[in-house]
Amino acid sequence: MRTKSPKQNKINVVTLGCSKNVYDSEVLMGQLKANGKNVVHEDENDDGNIVVINTCGFIGKAKEESVDTILHYAQRKQAGEVDKVFVTGCLSERYKPDLEKEITNVDQYFGTHDLPNLLKVLEADYKHELIGERLTTTPQHYAYLKIAEGCDRPCSFCAIPLMRGKHKSTPIENLVTEATKLAEKGIKEIMLIAQDLTYYGLDIYKKRALADLLRELVKVEGIEWIRLHYAFPSGFPLDVLEVMKNEPKVCNYLDIPLQHINTEILKSMKRGTTHEKTTSLIHKFREFVPNMAIRTTLIVGYPGETEEQFQELKDWVEEMRFERLGAFEYSHEENTGAYVLEDNVPDDVKFRRVNEIMEVQSQISWELNQEKIGKTFRCLFDRKDGGYYYGRTEFDSPDVDNDVIVDAKDHYIKLGEFIDIEIHEAGDFDLYGTPLVKQEKPIPLNQKRKQ
């Protein structure tokens, strides 16, 4: 007599927050897959009977989203729609006692460094030999490469050290191994991420070694673009600019969050720099690599920010003409250095200041984009959506920067391929173009059989 086989567990990993969390989820999923587990990422049918939520706890809105997601799956568990719910990541690291007290219908909470323990409760073993083995969740042609964990910076507004701990660089040989394995899977672009790229190597090599890492990564066959995210202005290693200038694989692109420009605000933020030093650094970037695209982020509404200090920031944005820029309202985070200050800029003022900065940036972006009309750029195409193909130049990172848009009615483009595109129209944040070489659309298999 046959007996009914027990249902196989399906683990649905849900990721919230930044690219560092995406990377961590991919590592978790790679470990689970190596243990023979059935694992999916944000399953569209939401039918995993075991759910792992990788949370973000950076600022207020991110924390709210994480809590809402935990509550959603806790309620699904209560309704019998899922069997188990586990929570990991930054919010869990930072607020574990509070979460355990307030949301009790979660099986267990884990911090940011608890991967072996999380695997254990999922009945999987942590496999140390899986260097570079991940189940990537990004499109098949690009991936994130986390080169360090944690941060040693004392920024007064930031809770990352509370959640991620001290800076810890990953050895160059391990990163080369990981990049090689990504290339073997068809990855063509890697984005180097960390809480602080600038600090890379100081803990293990006793020097800033980002340039050394880049010189090794460019040797990896199959990787064609290497992009730098989240550098810190103070102590930035200028030898990186030489590598960027001389190595075609290193994109002329740098993401360097500057946060503010007023010297008093920067001092209170404990950024270790001044208006003059920051401006000088940006000029050095453009002197070494004239066609570099610089992405930055700014915080408005920091405690005590006056209208005069905000106007200084706004004028500086107009002067520097950053290629890419985002502005955010200050979030008053407990246990950070700035938490002892009075959060005295009203929310409506913060909102207005963000909009004013972004209006300035929108005009700058439009003007810079007009200069691209008639020029040709090598673009990597990520997706097709609504009758259009969406790609990027080397000056644009996925999800946060400009798109190069091609009409799918008139052209066929194979996704994940580099194509030369001539730009014929430009908006505030998007470019519209035409492929210089026509690609032939593949004939469907059923039509081939008829022929």
Disulfide bonds with the S-S distance in Angstrom:
none
